[in-house]
Amino acid sequence: MRRALSLLPLSLLLLFSVLTQGLSNSFLSNAVNYSLHDAGNDFSWRFPIAVQFIFGAGVFVGTVFAPESPRYFVQRGNITQARANLAKLRGLEQEDPALLAELDQIVAGVEDEKLAADSTYLDCFRAKDKMLLRTMNGILIQMGQQWTGVNFFFRCVRVDLLKLDFWV
């Protein structure tokens, strides 16, 4: 099965997604807001905003130290550096068959993009090849999800399940 291309090894990617999605978005924001809701001063609204900068700083530092993407090197025509970077990111040897297969997929994707280089965003709204239908499907499905309140529903369900000790 094809694994999505990322700049982090899978173990770190899972750890960071759990930490950022689980702790920072839901738990930490609710805990900070709840703990300050009776403060009644400027600190009660300034501190929750300031806490968000901690995660922004983490993302900034992470991007400074992150290696270049193998896709970047393929786009520049440097396949050997792309293979070396991909091997480092995946923790595999440079001649590993799975790594070479993934590199071939990256090269094929970049070549496909070069063939479609004359396309524009306006092409998404043209009836040719049913692109307008596909674009409208995506837009209408997203609008429908937002109009039904699915975000509110999932937040409430998650909070209710946590109250029931379902996730223990």
N, C-alpha and C positions, 0 to 999 in steps of 0.2 A: 504494500500500500504506500502511496506517495505521501511523504510528510511535507508539510508546508515549510517553505524556506524561511528561516529566522536567523537572526544574528546571535542567538544564544543557544547553548546546548539545551536539549529538551528538559533535563532536570531543573535547570535554572529558570527556564521559561515557565514551567509549571509552578515553581516556587514563587516567582515574581507575580504571576497572574493571581495566585491565591492571596498573596499579601496585598497587592494593590486593589484587586476587585473585592476581596472579602473584607479586609480590615479597613482600608482607607475609605472606600466608598460608603459602605453601609454602617459598619460597626462604629468606626471612629467618628464619622460625622454625626451619627445619632447620639453617641456618648458625649461628645463635646457640646452639641446643642442642648441636650437634656440637662447637662450639668450647669449650664450657664443661663437657662431660661428664666430664672428668678433673680439674676444679678441686678438688672435694672440700671446698668450704666453702659458707657461706651465700650468697655471691655467685652461685654456680652455679645456684641456683633463684630467687633474687630478681631478678636482671637480666632473664631472659626474661619475667617477669611485668611488670617495669617498662617494657620495650620496647613492650608492648602499649598502654600509656598514651599513647605518642606518636601512634598512629593514632587513638585516642579523642579526643585533643586536636584533631587535624586535623578530625575529623568535627564536633566541637563548634564550632570556629571557622567551619567551612564553613556550618553551619546558622545561625549568627548573621548571616552576610553574604549568605545565599541569599535571593533574592526570593520573595515570596509566590507560591503556585501559582495559575495561571489558574483552576483548579477551585475554589479557595478563594473567589475573587472572584465566580465564577458562583453558588456556593452563597449568597453574600451579596447577590446580585442586581445586582452591579456589572459588567455586561457590557463596558462601555467600558474599564475598567481591566483586565479579563481579556484583552481583545483587545490592549491595549497591552503587557501583560506577555508574552503569547504571542508577539507580534511581536518583542519584545526577545530572548526565549529562542531563537526560531527564526532570528533574523537576517533577517526578512522585513518587507515593508511591511504596514501594518495592513489594507490592502484586498486583499492577495494572496489569490487563490481557494483555494489550498491551506491557508492559515492560517484563512480563514473556514470551510472545510470541517471542519478540526480543531476549531475553536471550536463549530461546530454539533454535533459529536459529543460534546464535553464538556457542552454544554447539554442534549443529549438524555439523556446518562448521569445527570446530576443530576436531571432530571425523572423518569427511571425510578426512581431511588432514592427520590424523594418519594412515588411511587405505592406503593412497597413499604415505606413507613415503619412500617407496623403489623406487620411481620415480626419474628420473634425468632430467636435461635440455636436455640431448641427446635424450630423449624420444619424444621431440617436433619434431625431425627430422627423426622419424621412420614412416614407412607407416602404421603401426598397428593402427587400429581404426581411420584412416584418420587424424592422428595428423599432418603428414607432409603437407597435403592439408590445414588444418586450419592454420598452422604456415605460410605457403607460402602466403595464402590469406591475413593475417594480414600484412606481410612484404610488399607484392606487393601493397596493398591498400595504405599503408603509403608512400611508394616510389612514387606511382602515384600522391598522393596529393602534395608531395614536388616538383615533377618535373613539375606539372602544374602551380606552383606558387600560390597556394591557399592562402598562408600566405600574400603575397603581395596584392592579390586581395581584401581580407577582410580588410586589413589595409587601402587601397585606398578608398574602398567603405565607410568605417566608417568615414574617414576624409572628403570625399565628402558630406556625409549626414550631418555631423556636420556643414560644410560650408553653407548648405542649410537650417539650423535651423530646421532640421527634428526631432531632439531629444528634442525639447523644451517641 
